[in-house]
């Protein structure tokens, strides 16, 4: 958390605008081990 604060402070000091984007969560229920490999390959 402290590292993120340093990053935001740096961006603020340089008059930049930090943008946070939503990252979708990966699926948690997969049918098989092959599905796991196929999902990570995408």
Secondary structure, DSSP 4 states (H G I P E B T S, - for coil): -HHHHHHHHHHHHTT--------PPPPS--SSHHHHHHHHH-
